[in-house]
């Protein structure tokens, strides 16, 4: 594969630090190094920093052609000056990218000439697209796209040349961005731009895209030239009022943002309304579109347009396509011809399209055009979207008409790339010489002078544990009684998602009668209890269809019902957790909803998403106080259970898994092994392991047969008979036929490794998406148990995931599928089966080009690893799983200090057993403390410091030594002392003490008690 390069051919040097002021110090040190070693090249510096340094929160990218440009940029950084080759960002998470494709209005002849001449990727894509236009006999878009000038004697450009050139330019630019490692998560189209957006998303083919552009242009050519279009900086309502008051024919044709619209109509009327708007002091400008698309003038041409459009369809695409026609995602079931007619006829709702992209998690908007025309509207929509007004976003174009194109494009790509902490900068730089050993004496990344790290002592070795891996189990421990803090009554709301009306009423009565709480509406509440729908059965197979129906009905959109003051959303389930060995098998639907709730919470980092599980929907009256106490505990996972002395609260923790004996991998176990998902990366890891340990036969069940070379290798080296019949395990007829041929002897061991990963933001999840994710893991396992002969003493191992326990961003359906798999393991054990569900972390990703690439691509793997999870070595992971566990274990590799919020339920178990308890007095009202005083004192307390005078609030909490364990403690302290919740994700995002104070400013600080807190012995 050819190396990736920035369009301008420069290399990228990335500097990063926990604090912004450290960047200048680092730049000065590197500049000094270059002075001492004049032979050092810019490429060598680039390789050195990428090879030896981790990426931190504050990031700066320098694009440099040589050491002269590098030194100039470093001096600018050291002096705190801006520089045209520098891009900066401090975003903590990789933003989801939305590629934005505008319609007409910003084009000009020759807009792609420079790109076509200088960028091979652009030229290749342009030639491919031009050939598609040539194939249908239309004028090539190349004449318009690459024209250096338009001579007086040159034939005027046809509409198909203009529209074709816009389509080709946008598509070619998108491929340049992708070739530089910036890929779209969603595409957003505006009018003509929807064709390119649909094609880049993968929703339509190139030939269909060309067909739509041609049909569209042919109809537009039929319109006389007495029309005009104008952009106005006023609201929709103001535009409609002016249209009614203006003489002549006018219609509102585009709504881009709350105060950005466009009107089309007779030229005289358009010019009149432009003059009126300008006279009032607002923006107004005629744009270079001479026909009134998106108006009623198109209606007489409807049949002509429909007949000219391809008889095709939208298909399921890897990228979400959002169209300005409807302002929403365009599903595969959408009528093709009717959609493209509506695209030309109906008012463009780009404002709604941007809102849909925001709901899909987009925080980076990249316009694919010769000159940006929509970024202003995007920004206006973001500013009007209350939840995202203050959320950092990335808004960049591709080029600008008054700037050198290649330089502008490279600068924009660098700006988008530096916003992603996991961006693979090393891919943009030339490879090292064969004997490159690095730069001797190169300066280290600067850190603050006073290290205050509080290192927890390592765990002692546990017999039976695999080195390098953590093997843990879920444990539920009784919580001490919590008395709500005195002060104003807490406002709590109750939302019912299903038919559990009695349970919802029980909560309302408990809240209403409690002295410390007050029943409130969802818009005014600080805490909202969400009562889950009633799934009162453990059957995981049955519940999959009902979960899909819930998603399709929009039931999971409950976070949008709460108000801005709500800091905690607590999902209440019934029988969703197996708290003790005496509990029945969990209700599958309740367990799945809790897993989905945990993942949905990652889309709302400003709120805490907690979970309360009840033993029954019918509670005694005395349970009321316990229900309120459960809501106010602040714990993320709580269960209420009956006991001899009444109701008790339990909190979930993780504990080291008890030592477990290894499986005897003898002839009885390895006689006839069946592996579902066998042709996938994990399935093949298990096949190899069992073959090496003497398996007689291994049957690999996958939709596609495994690579023959792999089967030959296993047979040649180990003598194992390995067969891989193509088989969709969700298809009963196909599975029955394969079982009849290969399963007569009965399986001695079943490994269920089948599965699919769906990365969807909570707001983008569809019924079809969750159905696809649940099919292989749940439906497939049900079919295997029903139709494949399995010996009575066979062992079953289900490959689950830690995401079912922790959740994760954009994996709502995947976490639900794995939690359902855990429930099925409990079901099978209850039926007498030997079954264990192993909740794995991240498997080592196969190298690029491997036969089976694994579920996570390189970009997703980088995102996961930034949370602190590390890739597990396959042999270690398998060895750890083949043990006689009586509780389903979690098996993962991790950097515990950076696992962030995932380990917050494990803190009590993993902290230093010798820690002491100290009494830390909170400031009193009489002391009149400032917010900064409170933050300083509580930081000192969690760090175990006797005095807070040496703390610098301008330092990042990470530099001060607040790791994920101490962050949990700090968050709880601030909630108790100030009454405000700071999400752990915020504390772990390299926020400084000063920034934390800013977030807390304005809150009442009036505690009047001292509290006992844990302080690490370090």
N, C-alpha and C positions, 0 to 999 in steps of 0.2 A: 504494500500500500504506500502510495506517495506521501511524503511528509506534509503535514498541514502547515500553511504559512499565512500570515496576515496579508491582506491584499497589497500593502505597500512594501512587502518584503522585509520589514524590520523584524528583529527579534524582540521578545518581551522579557523584561526583568521585573520580577514581582518582589516587592518589599512588603512585609506585614508585621504588625505588632499588636500587643494588647491595648496600648494607649496611643493616641494619635501623635503625641509629642515625641514618641520614640522613633517614629519614621524619620524625622529630621536627623536625629542622632545616628541612626543606621546609615542614612545617605551620606552623612559627613564621614563616617568611618570607612565606607566603601570608596568614596572619592579619595581619601588619604591613602588607601591601599593602592589605588590605581596610580597615584603619584609615585609611590615607592616601587611599583612594578609596571613600568611603561609598556612591557610586552604583552600584558594581559588584555585579551580581546573582550568585546561586549558579549559575544556568544559564550565565552568561558565563564563570565560572571553570571550570565543567565542560567547556565547549567549548574553552577555551584549553588546558587540560592534554591533552585528547584530540587536539587538532590539532597541538600543537607538541612533544609529548614521546613518546619511545619507551617501551615498557613493559619494566621491568626485573624482577629476580628477586623482591625483597621488595615486596609490593603491599598497599595499603590502599584499601578502597572506603568512602567516606562517602556515606550516603543522606541527602539534605538537602532540606527543603521550601523553605527560604529562607536568606538570608544569616545570620540569627540562629542557625539550627541549624548552618550551615556553620562559623561562627566558634566555636561551642561545641565542635564536633567537632575543629576544628583545635587549639584550646587543650588539649583532652584528649590529643591525639596529641603535642603539643609537651611536655606534662608527663609523658608515658609512662603515662597512665591509660587504662583500658578505657572504652568508650563504647558505648551500646546501638545506635547507628547506624553502627558501624564493623565491617567484616569484613576479615580479614587472610589472607594466604597467601604462601608462598614456594616453592610447587611449581614445578619447572623446566619440566615438560611438561604439556600439557593432559591431564587425566585422562579416561579413557573413563567415561561415565556409565551407571550401571545404575539404571533406574527400578524401584523395589520396590513391589509391590502386595500388601498384607496381606489375610488372610481376616477372618472375623468375630471380634469380641471387643473392638474399640475404638470401636464406633459408638454413636450416640445420636440421638434425634429432634431435628431442627433443626440438625444438624451442618453443613449447607451453606447455612443461611439468610443469613448475612452475605455469603458469597461470591456467592450468587445475586443479592443486592441490589446489591452494590458492584462486581462484576467482570463487564464485558460479555462477555468471552471465556467465562468460566465459565457465565454465564447462557445464552449462545447454544448451547454444547455440551450443557448440561443440557436445554434445550428440545428439541433434536434427538433426544437419547436418549429423553426422555420420550415424544416422538411415536412412536418405534419400539416402546415398550411399549404405548402406546395402540393402535397398529395391529394388535396381536395380541390385543387385548381383555383385557389384564391390568390390575390396579390400577396407577395411575401411582406412580412412586417419589417424586414431588414432595411428596406429603403428609408422608412421613417426613423427607425431605431438608430441607424448608424450615419445618417446624413450629416455632413459637416456644415452645410449651409443649403438654403433653398434658393436657387437661382430664379430670376424672373421668368425665364423660358421653361423652367421645369414644370412638368404636369403636376397639378395640385394632388395632394394626398387623398386617397379614397378613405372612407370611414373605416373599412376593414383593415387598412394599413395602420391607422391610428390606434384602433382598439386592439388589433393584434399585437402591435408594438408594446402597448401597455401591459398586456397579458404576459408577453414573453419577457419583458424587462423585470416584472415582479417575480416571475418564476425563476429566472436566472439569478436574481439577487438572493432569493431564498436559498438556492443551492450554494451560493458563495458563503452565506452565513452558516449553513450546515457543514460545509467543508471546513469551516474554522471552529467547529465544535459547539456552535450555538444552535440548538434544535427547538422547534416549537412544541409546546404542550397543547396549545390550541391555536387555531387560525381564525381571524376575524375579517370578513369581507364587507366591502362597502360598494354597492351597485356593481359596476363592471368588475371591481376587485374581488367579488365573490367567486368568480370563475377560477381565478388563480388560487384563492383561499381553499376552495373545494379540492382542486387538483393537488396542491401541496399537502393537504391533510390526508390525501389518499381516498377521498370519497368518490372521485370521478377519474376516468382515464384521460390521457392526453388527447386522444381522438375525440372523446366527448367534449372536452374543454374547447377544442378548436371548433367543433360543431356549434356549440353554444355561442362563442364569440362571433362566428360567421352569421348565424341566424339573427343575432342581436343587431349586428352592424347593418345587415341587409334591410331590416325594418327601419332602423334609424335613418338610413339613406332616403327613405320614402318621405320623411318629414320636410316640409318647406323650410327655408332659411330665414323666416321672419320672427323667430323666437329668440329668447335669451334666458340665462340662468344667473342668479345672484346669490352670494353668501351674505347673510345678515347676522350681526351680533346681538340678537334680541331673542326673547323667549317665544315658544310656540304660540302662546295665547296672544302676545303682542303682534306677532306676524299675522295671525288670523284676523285680528282687528284691522291692521293696515291693509290687508288684502281686500277686506270688505269695503274699505273707504277709498281704495284706489280705482280709478277709472280704467277699464280694459280687463282682459282676461288674465288672471293669475291664480296659481294654486301652490299650496305648500308641498314641496316635493321631498325635502330632506329634513330630518331632525337629528342633528349630530350630538347635541348636548343641551343642558337646560337653557343656555343663552347663545346657541349657535344653530342656525337653521339655514335652509336655502329655499328660494321660491323660483318657479318657472312660469313662463307665460309669454304673452306678446312683448316684443322688445320695448315698445314705448311704455307699457305698464311696468316692466321690470326696471327700466331706467328711472321711472317716476318714484317707485318705492325705494330704490337705492338713494335717490336724492333726499327723500323724506327722512330716512333713517340717519343719513349723514348729518342732516340739519339738526337732528335731536342729539348729536354728539356720539352716536353709536357707530360701530363698524359696519360697513356695507361695501361690497365690491362685486362687479360683474365677473364671472369666471368663463374660461374658454370652453364652453359647451354651448353649441348653437341649436340645441333641440330640447324640447321639454319632456324628457323621460320622467318617469314616476308621476305622471299626471293622467288625467282621463283622455287626453288626446291619443293615447295608445290603444284604447279599447276597440276602435274599428279595425285595428290591425292584429287583433288577438289571434284569429284563425290562421292568418298568414305566418305569424311567428310560431305558433304551435306546430304547424306543418313543416317548418324549416328546422325545428329542433331535433336532436337525435332521439330515437326511440330507445332510451336507456334507463338507467336507474342509479341512485346513490347506493354505495356499498358500505359495509362496516369498515371503519378506518382506524388506524392506530393513533391518529391525532383528532381531537374534537374540532369539527368545523362549525363555526357560528356565523350565521348570515345576517346581514342588515335587513334582509327582506322580512324576516319574522322577529329579529332581535334575539334569537335563541339558537340552540344547537339544532342542526338539521339531521334527523335520524334517517337510517337507511330506508325506512318505509315511506318516505316522502315521495309524492308523485313528481316525477322528473320534469316533464314538460310544463305542468301547471306551476311548478316552483319557479322555473326560469321565466315564464310569462309574468308571474307576480314580481319577480326580481326587477323587471323592466317597467312594470306598470305601477306598483304600489309605492307609497311613501317609504323612503329609507329610514329605518329606525336604528341608526348607529348607536344612539344613546342606550337603547336596550341591549344591543349586542355587547357593548362594553360592560354593562352590568352583568350579563351572562358570563363573560370572561372572568370578571372579578369573582363571581360565585364559583367558578371552576378553579379558583386559586391563582389566577394570573396576577403577578405583581411586576412584570416586566413587559412593556409594550414596545415592539420593534416595528417601525413602519417600513414597508418594502416599496420604495418609490424613488424617483429621481430627485424629488424635493418634498420634504414633509408637509402634508396638508391636513393631517388628522390628529397630530399629537396634541395640539391645543385643545381639541374637543375631548380627547382621552383624559387629559389633565382636569378639564372642567368636570367631567363625569366622576373622576376619582374624588375631587374636592366636594362634590355634592353627595357622595356615598358616605354616610356618617361613620360606619365602622372603619373606613379606610382613609379618612381625612388625614390622619397623622401617621399612617403606615408608610414606611419608606418604599418608593417604587422606582423603577427604571423606565425612562421614556427616551428613546433614541430613534433617529431616522436611519437611512442608509447613506444618502448623499444630500448635498445642498447645492443649489444652482450656482451660487456665487462663490463656491469653494472648489479647490481641486478634488475631483471625485474620489480617486483612490485613497488619498490621505483622509478624506472625510469618512469614507466607509471603514477604513482601518481603525480610526479613532472611535467610531460608534461600536464596532465589534469589541474593541478593548473595553469600552465602558460597560457593555453588557456582560462581558466575561468576568471583569473584576468584581461584579456584584455577586458572583457565585463563588463561595468559599472553596468549593470542590472542583472548580474548573481546571482541566488538565493543561496547564500552561506549558509543561514540558513538550507537549505535542506540537507546539508552534515554534520550536527551536531546533536548529540543526543538531544532528547527533554528534556525540563526542568522538574524538580520534580513538583509535584502537587502544592506545596506552594512556588514555587520560586518567590521571589519578587524583584529579581535583586541584584546587588552588591552595597551596601551602600557606598557612598563616592568615587565611581569609577571615575577616572579623565575624564573630558570632552575632546572632540577633541580639539586640540589647534588651535587658530586663531591668526592672527597678532595683535599686541598690539594696533594699532591705527585704530579704526573702522571709515570708511569714507562713510558709507552707505548714499545714497541719496534716502530716502523713499518718493514716491509719496503719496499724501494724498488720502485716500479712497474716492470712489465715494459716493455721497449722495444717500440715498434711493430714488428709483423711483416708483411711484404708479403702481401697476400691475406687478412688477417684483417678481420673485420667489427667496427667500433668498437662498444663496449658489450657485446660477447660474448667468451667464452672458447672457443677452438677447440683441443682437445687430443686426443692419441692415447695409447693404452696402450703403455708401453715396459717391457721386462724387462731389468734390468741385473744383472750378476754381483755377488754379495755377497762381501765380505771374509770370510775364515774366522773363525768365532767359537768361542772356547774357553769351555766352560761354567765359570762361576765356581766356585771351590773352596768347600767347605762340605758340608753334608748332601746326600746323594744325592736327586735329584728323583724323586718318585713319579709314574709315568706309567701310564695304563691304555689298553687298546685295545678298542674296540667295533666289531664287524663288523655292517654293516646288510644284507649280502646273501651272495652265494656266493663272495666273494673270500677264501676261507679261507687260501689259500697266502700272499696278501699280508698278511693279518692276522698270520699266524704269522711272516712275515719281520720285521714290526715288533716283535713280542714278543721274538724272538730278539735283535734289535738293541738293544732297551732292556735286556734281561736281561744282555747281555754288555758293555754300556758302563759304564765305571768311575764315571760321574757320574749314572747313572740306575738306577732300580729298578722292575721291573714290579709293578703294583699293581692292586687291584680298582677298579672305577669309583667306588665310594663313598668310597674313601680316597685317590684320586689328586689331585695338584695340576694335572695336565695330562692331558687325554683325547684320544687320536687316534681319530677315527671313520672307519672305512673305508667308502667309498661303495659302493652296489650296483654290479654290473657292467653297464654300458651301453657296449659296445665297438663302437659304430657311430655315424656322423655324422648319420643320418637323423632330422631333427627331427620330421617328421610321425609317424614310427613311435613315437618315444619319448613322445609326449603321452599315449597310453593307459596306458603303463607308469608314468608319473609319477602319474597319477590313481589307479592301483591301489596305489601305494606310500603315497600320502596316505590312501586309504581303509583300508589295513591298519595305519595308525598308525606307520609306519616313521620318520617325521620327529619322533617324540616323544623322540628320543635325549637332548635336554638334561635330561629328567627322570631319566635314569639316573645322572647324575653326582652326587657328594656336595658338601657345603657347602664343602669345602676346595679344590675345583677352580676355578682362576682362568682357565684357557684350554681351549677346546674347539676342536680342529683337525680340520676335515674333510679327508680324503685322497681325492683323485680321481685318475683315470688318463686322461691324454689330454684333459683338459677345457679346456686353454688352448693357444692358438697363440702360443707364445713367440717364435718366429722365423719368417722366411719359409720356412725349410726344414721346419717342422712341418706335418704333415698337418692337414686340416680337423678341428677339435675334435670329440670325441664329444659329441653334443648332450645326452644325458642327464647326463653328468658336468658339463658347463657349466651346465646348468639347476640341478642340485643345489647347485653352488657358489653360484649366485645366491640360491637359497632359503636356504642356510646363512647367507649374509651378512644377509639380512632377519630370519631367526629370531633372530640375535644381538641385534637391537634390542629384543627382548622380555626380554633378560637383561642389563641394563646393568652388572650387577656382575661380569660375566665378559667375557673377550676371545674372540671367535669368529674364528679364523684359518683359512686355507685353504692346503693343500699339494697341488700337482699333480705327478704322476709321469709319466715317459715311457712306462712299461709296468708291468704287474702282475707281471712276472717280472724281478727285479733280481738282479744279481750279488752274491755274498756281501760284496764290499768296499763295497757301498752302505750297509751297516748304520750306519757312523759318520756318513755324510752324512744319513741319515734322522733320527738322533737330533739332529744339529746343526740340521737344518731345524726340528724341533719346538721347539728351544730358542732360536731366533733372536729371537722376540718380534715378528717381522714379520707383518702381517695377510695378505699375499698372497705366497706363495713357490712357486717351481717348481724341481724337481730335473731336471737334464738330463745326458745323456752329453756328454763332450768328449774330445779327444785325450789329455788328461792325467787322465781319470777323471771322476767325477761332480762337477758344480758346482751351486751354489745361485744362483738368480736371484730378485730381488724386483721386484714390479710398481711402477712409478711412472707418473705422467702427465707428458707433455711437450707443449710447444706443437706443434701440427700443422704439418708442413712447408708452406711456401707451395704452393698448388695453383691451377692455372688455372681460371678460371670457365668453365662450360659455354657453348658458343655456342647461345643460345636462338634458333635459326633455324628455317626451315620443316621441315628434316629431323627436328629434335628435337620440335617442337611441332605436328607434323602431326596426330597422333591420340593424344591424351593420355588415359590411363585412371587414375582415382583411386579406390582402394577406401576405404571409409569417407568417401565424397565428400560426403555430406550432413552430416557432423560438422563441428565448428568448424575442426579442422586441415585437413580435406579442402577445405573452402570457401576457406580462406586460400590454399591452393595453386591452386585453380581460378581465383581472382581474379588471382593473380600471373601465371599463365600466359596468361590472357585479356588482361591488360594488355600482355604481351610478344608478342602476335600469334598465339596458338594458334588453329589452324583449327577443331579440334573437341576438346571435353573430355567424356568419359563419366564420370559420377559413379555409382559402385556402392555402394549402401547398402541396408539392409533396408527403409528408407522413403525415398521420393522427397524430394529437396530442396524447400525452399519455392519455389513458382512465382515469387514476386516476386524472389527472388535470381536465378533463371535468366533472367527477363525483363531484369533490370538488367544482367547480364553481356552478354547479346545486344545490348541497346540501346546500351551505352556502348562496347563493344569489337568487336562484330561476330562474336564467337566463337559457334559452334554448341555449346550446352551441353545435354546430355541427361542425365536422371536416372531411369533405369528402376529400380523397386523390385527389389532382388536380394539375396538372402542368399548371399554368396559361399562359404559352407560347404556349401550345397546343390548338388550336382553337376547335378541336372536343371534347376534354376532357372538356374544360371549358364550351362549349355550353351545354353538357350533364348535368354537375353539376348545371349550371345556370337554366336549365329547371326544375330541381328537387328542388332547394333551393332558387332561386332568383325571383320567380314569383311576390312577393309583391313589389319588387324594393328596393334597398338599400337606407337607410336614411343617412348613414354615411359610407364612405369608407376610411380605413386607409391602405395605401400602404407601407407595411414594408418588402416586399420581396426584396431579394438582395443576392449577393455573394461577398465575399472579395477575391481578388487575390493579393498575395504579389509577385511581380516580379520586378527585377531590369529593368531599361529602356532597357538595351541591350539584355535582355532575353525575352522581350514581344513578343508574337506570335499572329497571327490573331485569332487562336482558343481561346487563353486565353482572349483576349478582347471581343470576341463574347460571351463567357460564362459569363463574368462579366456584359455585357450589357443586356443579355437576360431577367433575372428576373425583373430588375429595369425598363427597357425601353420597351422591347417587351411585357413583362407581363402586364404593365400598359395599353399599347395600346389595348391589347386583352380584358382586363377587361372593358375598356370604350366602346369597340365595342360590346361585347357579354353579359355583365351582366346588367340586368335592373337596372338603377339608377334613382331615382326620380329627378325631375327638381330642387327641392329645397334642394337636398342632399348636405352635406358638404363632401369635400375631403381633406384628409391630407396625404401628401407625405413625407415619412421619408427619407430626404436627409442627407448630411453630410458636415461638415465644410471643408472636404478635397477638395470639389469642388471649394471652395474659396481660400484656402491656398495651396493645394497640399500636398505632403508628399513623403517621401522616399519609393520607391518600390511599390507605389500604383498608377501607371500611369493610368491603365484602371479603377480602382475604382473611382478615382477623376473625370475622364471623365464621368462615368456613373452618378455620383451625380450631376454634372453640367448640364448634359442633363435632369435630373429629374427637376432641377430648371427651365429650359426652358419649359418643358412640363407643369409645373404649370402656367407659364405665358401664354402658349397657351390655357390652359383650362379656365383661367380667361378671356382671350380675347373672348372665345366662350360663355361667360356668366355663367360659372360654379363658384361655391363657392369653391375655391381651394387655399391651401397654402402649400408650400414646407418648412419644418422645417429642417434647416441645423444643425443637432445635432453634439455634440462633442462625447465623449466616454461614452458609456453606462456601467453601473456597470457590471462587469463580473460575471456570475453565479458561484456558488461554484463548485469545481470539483465533478463530479458525478451527476450533475444536469441533468434533462431530456433533456433540450435544452442548450447546452454548450455555445452558443453565437458565434459570428464571430471571435473573437480574442482569441487565446490561451494565456496562461500565459506569454509566452516569448514575444509575439507581444504586449501584454498589457503593459508589463514592458518597452518595447522600446518606445511605444507611450507616456507613462507617464513621461519618461525622458525628453520629449520636454516641459513639463509644463502643458499639458492637464491632467485633473483628471477625475476619473470615476464619472458619474452623478448618483444620486439616481433616480431610475426609476419613482417613483411617482412624484418627483419634476419635472423631465423632461417632463412627460406627462402633468402635470398641467400647465407648462409654455407654452406648445404647443397649448392648446385648448383655443385660444384667437382670436379675430377678427383682425388679422394683415392685413394691406394693402400692406406691403412689406414682402417678405419672410425673417423670422428672423434666426439668428444663435443662438443656445441655447447650452451652454457648461459650464462646470466647469473648472477652471484653476487656477494655481499658476501663476499670472500675471508676477511676477518677474523672472520666469524661462521659460516663453513661447517662449523665443528666437525669432527667425525670424518671427514667425507667427503673432506677434502683431506689426510688424514694420509699417503697414499701419494704425494702430490705435493710434499711439503716440500722434499726435496733438490733438486728441479728448480726450485722457485720461490723459494727463499731467495736472499738477496743474494749474487751471485757473488763479491763481494769479501770475504766473511766470513773471519775468521781462525780458527785452531785454538788453543785455550788448554788448558793442563793444569790441571785442578781437582782438588786432592787431597781424597779422601773422608776423613771422620773415621775414626780408628782406634779399636780397642777400648780401647787405653790411654787415649785421650782421654775415654772414658766419656761419649759425647755423648747428649743426650736426643733424643727424636723431633723435638721442636721445633727443636733445633739443626740436625738433618739437613735438615728442611724449609726452614729459613731459609737454610742455605748453598746448597742446590740451587736454591732460587728465585733467589738472588743470581746464581748461575752462569748460569741460562738468561736472566736479564735483562741480563747483561753488566755487573753492578755489581762494583766493586772491593771494596766492604765491604757486609756485610749489616746493619750497625747501623741503617740508616735504614728497614729493612723493618718494617712493622707487620702481624703475623700476624692481627690482628683485621679487616684489610681483605680484601675479596674478591680472588681472583686476577685477575679481570677488571679491577678497578680498578687493581691493581698493574701491569697491562700484559701479562698472560699471555693471548695470543690462541691460536687453534687451532694455529698453527705452533709456538709456544713450549710449548704444552701437551703436544705429542708428545714434545718433548725432556725436559720435566719428568717425564713418565710413565716414560720409559726410565731416567732417572737414578734415580728412586726405586726402580724395580725392581732396578737394579744395586746400589744402595747398601744398601737395606733388605730387598730380596727380596720385596717386596709389589707387586702390580699394582694401579694405580689407573686405572680406565677413563677415557679421554679425555672421555667424556660427563660424568663426574663433575667433572673439572677445569674444564670449560667451563660448568658449571651455576651460576656465580657463588658457588662454594664459597669460604669464607674460609680463610686459612692455619690458623687455630685449628681449624676444622672438619676440615681435612685431617689435622692432627695427631691429632685424636680418632679418625679412621678408621684411622690407622696405629698407634695405641698398642698395645703388647703384642707387636709384631713385634721379632725380634732385629735389632739394628743392629751388625753386626760386620764391616764391610768392611776390607780391609787393603791395598788397592791404589789407586793414582791412575789416573784414566782420562782419555783424550783426548776432548773433547767440542767441539761446534761452538758458537760464541758469535757472535750477530749483531753486525755492526760498529756498529749503532745502540746 
